Amino acid sequence: MALYSEKVMDHFRNPRNVGVIENADGVGEVGNAKCGDIMKIYLKIEDDVIRDVKFETFGCGSAIASSSMATEMIKGKPVADAMQLTNKAVAEALDGLPAHKLHCSVLAEEAIKAALKDYYDRNGIAYDASQFPDCAHCDGCVCG
């Protein structure tokens, strides 16, 4: 069996939604310089729907593929649906990731949630803080 699925390779070779959104409604950046994967997600939200999403990722092929797939999964969806995105759903949509690369799907989920939290904060929208990762307290929690 190949280490990476065809979907992972496709999203790595042909990533969707790469770039920056000027005047984004929400921006989230997560990562760990120790493991080398850093993701930044930009959201454009209108009428509570994610109208556009872009990403910049510094990392391995699995990180790029996870970012690409995650953005595809939330684009055009209501904010509430994007909040439900899990790393497991991202990995499954990619037809799996090797165990030592699952942290890349975790980063994708966390980057999207960080961007949504930024959107809520900028717009004074109340939220349950427990729904968002608190990575400020840890040093390398996703990469061990």
N, C-alpha and C positions, 0 to 999 in steps of 0.2 A: 504494500500500500504506500502511496506517495505521502510524504510528510505534510504537504499542503493540498487542499482541495482545489479544484478548478475555479471555484468561486473566489477563494482567497487570492489565487494567482491573477484572476481577472481584475479584481478590485485593487490589487497591488499594481498591476501593469497599466490599468486604465481607471485610476481613481475618479470617482464622481464628486462634484461639489468642492473642488479644491479652490482655495482663495480666501479673500477677505471681503467682508461686507462693511463698507464705509457707513458710519452712523448706525451700527447694529443696535438692535433693541436689547440684546443680551449677549455677553461674551463670557466664556468660561475657559479657563486654562488649568490643566492638571498635568501632573507628571512627576518624574523623579529623575534628576540628573544622574543618579547612581546607576540606574538601569538604562538610561539613555532615551526613554520614550517620553515625549512631551506633546500634548495635544491642546489645540486651541480651537474652540467652536464659536462661530458667529451666528446669531439668529436674527431674522427679520420677521416680526410678528404683527399681524393685522387681524382685527376682529377675533382674537384669541386662537388664531391659526398660524402655524409656522409656514409662512409664505416662501421663505428662502432660508437656506442654511449652507454655510461654507466651513471648511476646516483647513488648518495648517497643522501638520504633524511632523515632528522630528523624531524618527525612530525606525524600527525595522519594518519589513514587509507586512508582518501581521498587524502592527500598529496602524499602518497606512490603510490596509484592507479593513480593519475594524472601524476606523474613522469614516471611511467611504461608505461602508454598509450602514453604519448607524445613522449617518446623515440621510441616506436614501430612505431609511425606515421611518424617519420623523417628518420629512418634507411633505407639506400639504396636510399635515395632521393637526388636530387640536392640541393645544398645550397640555391638556390633561392626559391625552394619549402618550405624548412624548415623555411625560413624567413617569409613565409605567414601563418605559423601555428598560430592559435588564441586560446585563452582560451575557447572560445565558441565551437570550433571544438573538443577540448580535452573533454570538458564536454559532448558534444553530443556523442562522440565515446564511452564514458563510460555509455551511456544511462541515462545521467543526474546526477547531484549532488544536495544535499539539498542546499537551498539558502545560509545558513550560512557556507557552505563549498566551495562555488564558488571561493573564494580567492585562493584555492589550485590549481585550473586550471590556474588562473592568474599567480601564481608563476611558474608553469611549463612552460608557454609561456615565461615569463621573464627570466628564467634560460637558456632556449635554445637560446634566443636572446642575452643574456649576453655572452654565449659561442661562438656564431657566431661573436659577436663584438670583442671578444678576438682573434679569428682566423683572422679576418680582420686586427686588430691592429698588430699582430705578423708578418703578411705577407705584410704589407704596402699596403693593398687593400683599395681603397677609398670607402666610403659609406656615406649615408645620415644619419646623427646623429639622425634625428627625428624618424627614424625607431626603435630606441632602447629606452628602459625604462631608465629614469634617477632617480633612487631611492636614490641616495646619498643625495638628498635635503630633503627627507621626513623621518618622524619617524612614521612608522606604517600605511602607506598609503593603503596597501592591507588588513590590518586587522582592520583598523579603531580604 
